[in-house]
Every structure is written in structure tokens, then in C-alpha cells.
Amino acid sequence: MVRRKKLRAGAGNMSEREKICAVAEVPADGAKCVTLGEREFAVIAHGGKFYAVENFCPHKGGPLGLGQVKNGTITCPWHRFRFELETGKSVTNPAMRACGRRLITVGLSTGFARGRSRRR
């Protein structure tokens, strides 16, 4: 379940933790795409942790949520650009970051992934 009521209309920014989706909806070592406000995010499960990035590769706009999750990274399916899940930094081109200027921190609470964005 995705809740949007605490978001500012159209902003897609979270000022406090919001329910993003049920933990069971996110495949292990995979991603689930969710929409918050007007923005789409990929919620990623890997190594017992949850992460979220904008579902948009800064290289050519590919859908990161459809990429392969492996060894702490997600790989864009279009041109194989890789991004670290912990930092959003590109392994392929360190000048690039997934998720623009905001990093989404994800925590678990009563079976739901909850997220909060913060400026880098």
C-alpha cells in the first residue's frame, strides 16, 4: 500500500517517514516501483536492508527499478550504469548519482517499508 496524504501536493517530498509499501511486496535482491506524489521510486531489498532511489537513471533515463541488484549495487538495464545502494553514487561514473539531490532512507516498521528523503 502506498500512502500519499502527508506529502505536499505534487512535490513528492517526504518531511517525515511515510509508508511506501509492504515489505512482502519487494522481492529479495530485487526492486518494486512505487509512485509518491508525481515521482516514481524503486524500493530495493538487498542483504536484509531496504533502499530507495528515483526510478530514473541519470545517464539516459533508464528505469533503475528494472535493473539487476547485486553486490550492493543496482545496474541500469539500458546501458549497464551501476549505482551503490548505500550512497547512490555511480560505480561506472563517480560524477553521477542516482536519486538526484535527495537520498531516500528506508526503515522497517510493522511489516512496511517507510521512507524519508533528505538533502545531500
DSSP file (Angstrom, degrees, kcal/mol; ACC not computed):
  #  RESIDUE AA STRUCTURE BP1 BP2  ACC     N-H-->O    O-->H-N    N-H-->O    O-->H-N    TCO  KAPPA ALPHA  PHI   PSI    X-CA   Y-CA   Z-CA
    1    1 A M              0   0    0      0, 0.0     2,-0.5     0, 0.0     0, 0.0   0.000 360.0 360.0 360.0 133.6    0.0    0.0    0.0
    2    2 A V        -     0   0    0     19,-0.1     2,-0.4    20,-0.0    18,-0.2  -0.936 360.0-161.0-109.1 127.8    1.3    3.4   -0.9
    3    3 A R        +     0   0    0     16,-1.4    15,-0.0    -2,-0.5     3,-0.0  -0.890  18.0 169.9-109.8 141.5    0.1    6.4    1.2
    4    4 A R    >   +     0   0    0     -2,-0.4     3,-1.9    32,-0.1    -1,-0.1   0.449  46.2 104.0-124.2  -3.8    0.4    9.9   -0.1
    5    5 A K  T 3  S+     0   0    0      1,-0.3     4,-0.1     4,-0.0    -1,-0.1   0.753  81.7  50.6 -63.1 -27.1   -1.6   12.1    2.3
    6    6 A K  T 3  S+     0   0    0      2,-0.1     9,-0.3    10,-0.0    -1,-0.3   0.543  91.6  98.5 -86.4  -5.2    1.4   13.6    4.2
    7    7 A L  S <  S-     0   0    0     -3,-1.9     2,-0.2     7,-0.1     7,-0.1  -0.548  84.3-109.6 -80.6 144.5    3.1   14.6    1.0
    8    8 A R    >>  -     0   0    0      5,-0.7     3,-2.1    -2,-0.2     4,-0.9  -0.558  55.5 -83.7 -68.3 137.7    2.9   18.2   -0.2
    9    9 A A  T 34 S-     0   0    0      1,-0.3    -1,-0.1    -2,-0.2    -4,-0.0  -0.172 105.9 -13.0 -51.1 119.0    0.7   18.2   -3.3
   10   10 A G  T 34 S+     0   0    0      1,-0.1    -1,-0.3    -3,-0.1    28,-0.2   0.322 109.8 102.3  77.0  -8.8    2.8   17.3   -6.3
   11   11 A A  T <4  -     0   0    0     -3,-2.1    -2,-0.2     2,-0.1     3,-0.1   0.874  66.1-152.4 -79.1 -35.8    6.1   17.7   -4.6
   12   12 A G     <  +     0   0    0     -4,-0.9     2,-0.4     1,-0.3    -3,-0.1   0.689  50.4 132.0  71.5  16.2    7.0   14.1   -4.0
   13   13 A N        -     0   0    0     -5,-0.3    -5,-0.7   103,-0.0     2,-0.6  -0.818  48.9-146.2-103.5 142.7    9.0   15.1   -0.9
   14   14 A M        -     0   0    0     -2,-0.4   103,-0.8     1,-0.1    -7,-0.1  -0.933  15.5-178.5-110.2 119.1    8.6   13.4    2.5
   15   15 A S  S    S+     0   0    0     -2,-0.6     2,-0.3    -9,-0.3    -1,-0.1   0.712  78.4  14.9 -86.9 -21.4    9.0   15.6    5.6
   16   16 A E  S    S-     0   0    0     99,-0.1   101,-0.2   -10,-0.1    99,-0.1  -0.905 107.5 -63.6-140.4 170.3    8.5   12.6    7.9
   17   17 A R        -     0   0    0     -2,-0.3     2,-0.3    99,-0.1    99,-0.2  -0.325  54.7-170.7 -61.9 134.5    8.5    8.8    7.4
   18   18 A E  E     -A  115   0A   0     97,-1.8    97,-2.0    -4,-0.1     2,-0.3  -0.918  30.8-103.1-123.3 148.4    5.8    7.6    5.1
   19   19 A K  E     +A  114   0A   0     -2,-0.3   -16,-1.4    95,-0.2    95,-0.2  -0.581  39.0 174.8 -67.2 129.5    4.5    4.1    4.4
   20   20 A I  E     -     0   0A   0     93,-3.0     2,-0.3     1,-0.4    -1,-0.2   0.829  56.0 -41.0-102.4 -52.6    5.9    3.2    1.0
   21   21 A C  E     -A  113   0A   0     92,-1.0    92,-2.9   -19,-0.1    -1,-0.4  -0.973  67.3 -75.4-167.3 165.7    4.9   -0.4    0.5
   22   22 A A  E >   -A  112   0A   0     -2,-0.3     3,-1.7    90,-0.2     4,-0.4  -0.524  39.3-128.3 -70.3 139.2    4.5   -3.7    2.3
   23   23 A V  G >  S+     0   0    0     88,-2.7     3,-1.7     1,-0.3    -1,-0.1   0.876 108.4  61.1 -55.5 -39.8    7.9   -5.4    2.9
   24   24 A A  G 3  S+     0   0    0     87,-0.5    -1,-0.3     1,-0.3    88,-0.1   0.680  94.3  64.6 -63.9 -17.4    6.5   -8.6    1.4
   25   25 A E  G <  S+     0   0    0     -3,-1.7    -1,-0.3     2,-0.1    -2,-0.2   0.638  87.1  79.4 -80.4 -14.3    5.9   -6.8   -1.9
   26   26 A V  S <  S-     0   0    0     -3,-1.7     6,-0.1    -4,-0.4     3,-0.1  -0.847  82.6-132.1 -99.7 117.1    9.6   -6.2   -2.5
   27   27 A P    >   -     0   0    0      0, 0.0     3,-1.4     0, 0.0    18,-0.5  -0.362  30.7 -97.7 -67.3 143.9   11.4   -9.2   -3.9
   28   28 A A  B 3  S+b   45   0A   0      1,-0.3    18,-0.2    16,-0.1     3,-0.1  -0.376 110.4   5.9 -59.2 136.3   14.7  -10.2   -2.2
   29   29 A D  T 3  S+     0   0    0     16,-0.7    40,-0.6     1,-0.2    -1,-0.3   0.884 125.3  82.8  51.5  42.8   17.6   -8.9   -4.2
   30   30 A G  E <  S-C   45   0A   0     -3,-1.4    15,-2.3    15,-0.8     2,-0.3  -0.827  71.3-113.1-153.4-169.8   15.1   -7.0   -6.4
   31   31 A A  E     -C   44   0A   0     34,-0.3     2,-0.4    -2,-0.2    13,-0.2  -0.942   5.5-153.4-138.8 155.9   13.0   -3.9   -6.6
   32   32 A K  E     -C   43   0A   0     11,-2.3    11,-3.2    -2,-0.3     2,-0.4  -1.000  22.8-134.3-127.4 131.9    9.4   -2.7   -6.6
   33   33 A C  E     +C   42   0A   0     -2,-0.4     2,-0.3     9,-0.2     9,-0.2  -0.727  28.6 175.9 -89.0 133.3    8.5    0.6   -8.3
   34   34 A V  E     -C   41   0A   0      7,-2.7     7,-3.3    -2,-0.4     2,-0.5  -0.950  23.9-133.4-134.0 154.1    6.2    2.9   -6.4
   35   35 A T  E     -C   40   0A   0     -2,-0.3     2,-0.5     5,-0.2     5,-0.2  -0.940  18.8-178.6-111.6 128.8    4.8    6.4   -7.1
   36   36 A L  E >   -C   39   0A   0      3,-2.8     3,-2.2    -2,-0.5     2,-0.4  -0.985  67.9 -39.6-125.0 118.3    4.9    9.1   -4.4
   37   37 A G  T 3  S-     0   0    0     -2,-0.5   -26,-0.1     1,-0.3   -28,-0.1  -0.531 124.1 -29.9  63.7-124.6    3.4   12.4   -5.4
   38   38 A E  T 3  S+     0   0    0     -2,-0.4     2,-0.3   -28,-0.2    -1,-0.3   0.268 122.6  88.9-106.0   9.2    4.5   12.9   -9.0
   39   39 A R  E <   - C   0  36A   0     -3,-2.2    -3,-2.8    15,-0.0     2,-0.4  -0.833  64.8-141.2-113.4 148.0    7.7   11.0   -8.7
   40   40 A E  E     - C   0  35A   0     -2,-0.3    15,-2.7    -5,-0.2     2,-0.3  -0.896  20.4-172.8-108.6 135.5    8.5    7.3   -9.2
   41   41 A F  E     - D   0  54A   0     -7,-3.3    -7,-2.7    -2,-0.4     2,-0.6  -0.875  22.0-134.5-123.5 154.9   10.9    5.4   -6.9
   42   42 A A  E     - D   0  53A   0     11,-3.1    11,-1.7    -2,-0.3     2,-0.6  -0.963  17.1-154.9-107.1 119.0   12.4    2.0   -6.9
   43   43 A V  E     - D   0  52A   0    -11,-3.2   -11,-2.3    -2,-0.6     2,-0.4  -0.860  18.9-161.8 -93.3 124.7   12.3    0.4   -3.4
   44   44 A I  E     - D   0  51A   0      7,-3.0     7,-2.5    -2,-0.6     2,-0.5  -0.897  15.4-158.6-118.4 134.5   15.1   -2.2   -3.3
   45   45 A A  E     +bD  28  50A   0    -15,-2.3   -15,-0.8   -18,-0.5   -16,-0.7  -0.953  28.1 151.1-109.4 126.5   15.7   -5.1   -1.0
   46   46 A H  E >   - D   0  49A   0      3,-2.5     3,-1.7    -2,-0.5    -2,-0.1  -0.918  63.4  -6.5-158.2 128.3   19.2   -6.4   -0.7
   47   47 A G  T 3  S-     0   0    0     -2,-0.3     3,-0.1     1,-0.3   -19,-0.0   0.814 126.4 -54.8  60.5  32.5   21.2   -8.1    2.1
   48   48 A G  T 3  S+     0   0    0      1,-0.3    -1,-0.3     0, 0.0     2,-0.3   0.503 119.6 100.5  80.7   3.0   18.4   -7.7    4.6
   49   49 A K  E <   -D   46   0A   0     -3,-1.7    -3,-2.5    58,-0.0     2,-0.4  -0.787  62.6-136.3-117.4 162.4   18.2   -3.9    4.1
   50   50 A F  E     +D   45   0A   0     56,-0.4    56,-0.5    -2,-0.3     2,-0.3  -0.949  22.2 176.2-120.5 142.0   15.9   -1.7    2.1
   51   51 A Y  E     -D   44   0A   0     -7,-2.5    -7,-3.0    -2,-0.4     2,-0.3  -0.877  12.5-154.6-134.1 164.1   16.8    1.2   -0.1
   52   52 A A  E     +DE  43 104A   0     52,-0.7    52,-0.8    -2,-0.3     2,-0.3  -0.985  14.8 168.3-145.1 138.0   15.0    3.6   -2.4
   53   53 A V  E     -D   42   0A   0    -11,-1.7   -11,-3.1    -2,-0.3     2,-0.1  -0.941  48.0 -85.0-136.7 159.5   16.2    5.7   -5.4
   54   54 A E  E     -D   41   0A   0     -2,-0.3     2,-2.4   -13,-0.2   -13,-0.3  -0.449  43.1-119.9 -61.9 140.6   14.3    7.6   -8.1
   55   55 A N  S    S+     0   0    0    -15,-2.7     2,-0.3   -21,-0.2    -1,-0.1  -0.340  86.6  92.8 -81.7  59.3   13.3    5.2  -10.8
   56   56 A F  S    S-     0   0    0     -2,-2.4    43,-0.5     7,-0.2     6,-0.1  -0.905  70.2-138.3-157.3 116.6   15.4    7.1  -13.3
   57   57 A C     >  -     0   0    0      5,-2.4     4,-2.4    -2,-0.3     5,-0.2  -0.675  13.0-144.0 -78.6 127.8   19.0    6.6  -14.4
   58   58 A P  T  4 S+     0   0    0      0, 0.0    -1,-0.1     0, 0.0    40,-0.1   0.642  93.0  66.8 -68.1 -11.8   20.8   10.0  -14.6
   59   59 A H  T  4 S-     0   0    0      1,-0.1    -2,-0.0     3,-0.1    -3,-0.0   0.986 133.0 -21.6 -71.3 -60.4   22.8    8.6  -17.6
   60   60 A K  T  4 S-     0   0    0     -3,-0.1    -1,-0.1     2,-0.0    -3,-0.0   0.207  94.6 -94.5-139.3  14.6   20.0    8.2  -20.2
   61   61 A G     <  +     0   0    0     -4,-2.4     3,-0.0     1,-0.2    -6,-0.0   0.645  64.5 163.6  84.1  14.6   16.7    8.0  -18.2
   62   62 A G        -     0   0    0     -5,-0.2    -5,-2.4    -6,-0.1     2,-1.1  -0.213  49.7 -97.9 -65.1 158.8   16.5    4.2  -17.9
   63   63 A P    >   -     0   0    0      0, 0.0     3,-2.0     0, 0.0     4,-0.2  -0.662  34.0-170.0 -82.1  97.2   14.2    2.5  -15.3
   64   64 A L  G >  S+     0   0    0     -2,-1.1     3,-2.3     1,-0.3    11,-0.1   0.827  80.6  68.5 -57.6 -32.9   16.6    1.6  -12.5
   65   65 A G  G 3  S+     0   0    0      1,-0.3   -34,-0.3    -3,-0.1    -1,-0.3   0.654  97.0  53.2 -63.5 -14.5   13.8   -0.4  -10.8
   66   66 A L  G <  S+     0   0    0     -3,-2.0    -1,-0.3   -36,-0.1    -2,-0.2   0.372  93.2 104.5 -97.3   3.2   14.1   -2.9  -13.6
   67   67 A G  S <  S-     0   0    0     -3,-2.3     2,-0.3    -4,-0.2     9,-0.2  -0.250  80.2 -91.0 -83.5 171.3   17.8   -3.3  -13.1
   68   68 A Q  E     -G   75   0B   0      7,-0.7     7,-2.2   -38,-0.1     2,-0.6  -0.645  31.0-148.2 -84.0 134.9   19.8   -6.1  -11.5
   69   69 A V  E     +G   74   0B   0    -40,-0.6     2,-0.3    -2,-0.3     5,-0.2  -0.918  37.0 141.5-104.8 121.8   20.6   -5.9   -7.8
   70   70 A K  E >   +G   73   0B   0      3,-2.3     3,-1.6    -2,-0.6    -2,-0.0  -0.960  57.6   1.4-162.7 138.8   23.9   -7.5   -6.9
   71   71 A N  T 3  S-     0   0    0     -2,-0.3     3,-0.1     1,-0.3   -25,-0.0   0.841 128.2 -50.6  52.0  41.7   26.8   -6.9   -4.6
   72   72 A G  T 3  S+     0   0    0      1,-0.2    13,-2.8    12,-0.1    14,-0.5   0.643 120.6  94.3  76.3  14.2   25.4   -3.7   -3.0
   73   73 A T  E <   -GH  70  84B   0     -3,-1.6    -3,-2.3    11,-0.2     2,-0.4  -0.894  61.6-142.1-132.3 163.3   24.6   -2.1   -6.4
   74   74 A I  E     -GH  69  83B   0      9,-2.1     9,-2.2    -2,-0.3     2,-0.5  -0.992  19.3-148.1-122.6 138.1   21.8   -1.7   -8.9
   75   75 A T  E     -GH  68  82B   0     -7,-2.2    -7,-0.7    -2,-0.4     7,-0.2  -0.905  17.1-122.2-110.4 127.5   22.5   -1.8  -12.6
   76   76 A C     >  -     0   0    0      5,-3.2     4,-1.5    -2,-0.5   -12,-0.1  -0.473  17.0-141.5 -64.6 131.4   20.5    0.2  -15.1
   77   77 A P  T  4 S+     0   0    0      0, 0.0    -1,-0.1     0, 0.0   -13,-0.1   0.685  92.1  57.4 -71.3 -16.2   19.1   -2.2  -17.7
   78   78 A W  T  4 S-     0   0    0      1,-0.1    -2,-0.0     3,-0.1   -14,-0.0   0.962 129.1  -1.2 -80.5 -52.7   19.6    0.2  -20.6
   79   79 A H  T  4 S-     0   0    0      2,-0.1    -1,-0.1     0, 0.0    -3,-0.0   0.202  94.5-110.3-129.7  15.1   23.3    0.9  -20.6
   80   80 A R     <  +     0   0    0     -4,-1.5     2,-0.3     1,-0.2    12,-0.0   0.686  55.3 162.9  66.9  21.7   24.7   -1.0  -17.6
   81   81 A F        -     0   0    0     -5,-0.1    -5,-3.2    -6,-0.1     2,-0.3  -0.578  26.7-146.8 -70.2 135.3   25.5    2.0  -15.4
   82   82 A R  E     -H   75   0B   0     -2,-0.3     9,-2.5    -7,-0.2    10,-1.1  -0.842  13.9-167.7-111.1 143.3   25.9    0.8  -11.8
   83   83 A F  E     -HI  74  90B   0     -9,-2.2    -9,-2.1    -2,-0.3     7,-0.3  -0.990  25.2-117.9-131.1 136.7   24.9    2.7   -8.6
   84   84 A E  E  >  -H   73   0B   0      5,-3.2     4,-2.2    -2,-0.4   -11,-0.2  -0.524  17.0-146.2 -69.8 134.4   25.8    1.9   -5.0
   85   85 A L  T  4 S+     0   0    0    -13,-2.8   -33,-0.2    -2,-0.2    -1,-0.1   0.863  95.1  52.7 -71.0 -35.2   22.7    1.3   -2.9
   86   86 A E  T  4 S+     0   0    0    -14,-0.5    -1,-0.2     1,-0.1   -13,-0.1   0.850 129.1  13.5 -69.0 -35.1   24.2    2.8    0.3
   87   87 A T  T  4 S-     0   0    0      2,-0.2    -2,-0.2    16,-0.0    -1,-0.1   0.644  88.5-125.6-118.1 -20.7   25.2    6.2   -1.3
   88   88 A G     <  +     0   0    0     -4,-2.2    10,-3.2     1,-0.3    -3,-0.1   0.367  61.6 144.8  83.7  -5.3   23.5    6.4   -4.7
   89   89 A K  B     -J   97   0C   0      8,-0.2    -5,-3.2    -6,-0.1     2,-0.4  -0.364  54.1-114.6 -68.3 143.8   27.0    7.1   -6.2
   90   90 A S  B     -I   83   0B   0      6,-2.2    -7,-0.3     3,-0.4     6,-0.1  -0.652  18.3-165.0 -79.3 131.3   27.7    5.7   -9.7
   91   91 A V  S    S+     0   0    0     -9,-2.5    -1,-0.2    -2,-0.4    -8,-0.2   0.792  93.7  50.4 -78.6 -32.2   30.3    3.0   -9.8
   92   92 A T  S    S+     0   0    0    -10,-1.1    -1,-0.1     1,-0.3    -9,-0.1   0.891 131.0  11.1 -74.0 -42.5   30.5    3.5  -13.6
   93   93 A N    >   -     0   0    0    -11,-0.3     3,-2.7     3,-0.1    -3,-0.4  -0.836  67.6-158.9-140.8  97.9   30.9    7.3  -13.5
   94   94 A P  T 3  S+     0   0    0      0, 0.0    -4,-0.2     0, 0.0    -1,-0.1   0.636  88.8  68.5 -57.1 -15.3   31.6    8.7  -10.0
   95   95 A A  T 3  S+     0   0    0     -6,-0.1     2,-0.3     2,-0.0    -6,-0.0   0.639  92.5  75.2 -76.9 -13.0   30.3   12.2  -11.1
   96   96 A M    <   -     0   0    0     -3,-2.7    -6,-2.2    -6,-0.1     2,-0.3  -0.698  60.6-169.2-101.5 152.5   26.8   10.8  -11.3
   97   97 A R  B >   -J   89   0C   0     -2,-0.3     3,-0.6    -8,-0.2    -8,-0.2  -0.995  20.5-128.7-135.7 142.8   24.3    9.9   -8.6
   98   98 A A  T 3  S+     0   0    0    -10,-3.2   -41,-0.1    -2,-0.3   -43,-0.1  -0.601  92.9  33.5 -77.8 152.2   21.0    8.1   -8.6
   99   99 A C  T >  S-     0   0    0    -43,-0.5     3,-1.9   -45,-0.3    -1,-0.2   0.680 100.3-118.5  77.7  21.3   18.2   10.0   -6.9
  100  100 A G  T <  S-     0   0    0     -3,-0.6     0, 0.0     1,-0.3     0, 0.0  -0.211  77.0 -22.7  56.8-132.1   19.2   13.5   -7.8
  101  101 A R  T 3  S+     0   0    0     18,-0.0    19,-1.8     2,-0.0     2,-0.4   0.393 124.0  77.3 -95.1   2.8   20.0   15.7   -4.8
  102  102 A R  E <   - F   0 119A   0     -3,-1.9     2,-0.5    17,-0.2    17,-0.2  -0.936  60.8-157.3-119.1 137.3   17.9   13.6   -2.4
  103  103 A L  E     - F   0 118A   0     15,-2.2    15,-1.5    -2,-0.4     2,-0.6  -0.938  16.6-142.0-106.9 130.5   18.7   10.3   -0.7
  104  104 A I  E     -EF  52 117A   0    -52,-0.8   -52,-0.7    -2,-0.5     2,-0.4  -0.833  11.2-156.0 -96.3 118.0   15.8    8.3    0.5
  105  105 A T  E     - F   0 116A   0     11,-2.8    11,-1.8    -2,-0.6     2,-0.5  -0.800  10.1-159.5 -93.6 135.7   16.4    6.5    3.7
  106  106 A V  E     + F   0 115A   0    -56,-0.5   -56,-0.4    -2,-0.4     2,-0.3  -0.954  13.3 174.3-121.4 130.9   14.2    3.4    4.3
  107  107 A G  E     - F   0 114A   0      7,-2.8     7,-3.1    -2,-0.5     2,-0.4  -0.822  28.1-115.2-125.2 168.3   13.4    1.8    7.6
  108  108 A L  E     + F   0 113A   0     -2,-0.3     2,-0.3     5,-0.2     5,-0.2  -0.853  32.0 167.8-108.8 142.3   11.1   -1.0    8.6
  109  109 A S  E >   - F   0 112A   0      3,-2.2     3,-2.2    -2,-0.4    -2,-0.0  -0.899  68.4 -24.2-154.1 122.0    8.0   -0.7   10.8
  110  110 A T  T 3  S-     0   0    0     -2,-0.3     3,-0.1     1,-0.3    -2,-0.0   0.846 126.0 -46.5  42.2  48.8    5.3   -3.3   11.3
  111  111 A G  T 3  S+     0   0    0      1,-0.2   -88,-2.7   -89,-0.1   -87,-0.5   0.537 118.0 105.8  79.8   6.1    5.9   -5.0    8.0
  112  112 A F  E <   -AF  22 109A   0     -3,-2.2    -3,-2.2   -90,-0.3     2,-0.5  -0.924  68.3-128.1-118.9 144.8    6.0   -1.8    6.0
  113  113 A A  E     -AF  21 108A   0    -92,-2.9   -93,-3.0    -2,-0.4   -92,-1.0  -0.778  30.4-165.5 -83.1 131.9    9.0   -0.1    4.4
  114  114 A R  E     -AF  19 107A   0     -7,-3.1    -7,-2.8    -2,-0.5     2,-0.3  -0.952   3.3-162.5-121.6 141.4    8.9    3.6    5.4
  115  115 A G  E     -AF  18 106A   0    -97,-2.0   -97,-1.8    -2,-0.4     2,-0.3  -0.885  15.4-175.3-127.8 155.9   10.9    6.3    3.8
  116  116 A R  E     - F   0 105A   0    -11,-1.8   -11,-2.8    -2,-0.3     2,-0.3  -0.981  20.0-139.9-143.7 133.8   12.2    9.8    4.4
  117  117 A S  E     - F   0 104A   0   -103,-0.8     2,-0.3    -2,-0.3   -13,-0.2  -0.695  20.6-178.8 -94.6 150.3   14.0   12.0    2.0
  118  118 A R  E     - F   0 103A   0    -15,-1.5   -15,-2.2    -2,-0.3     2,-0.1  -0.996  30.1-108.0-144.7 147.6   16.9   14.2    3.0
  119  119 A R  E       F   0 102A   0     -2,-0.3   -17,-0.2   -17,-0.2   -18,-0.0  -0.433 360.0 360.0 -72.0 147.8   19.1   16.6    1.1
  120  120 A R              0   0    0    -19,-1.8    -1,-0.1    -2,-0.1   -18,-0.1   0.433 360.0 360.0 -86.7 360.0   22.7   15.5    0.5
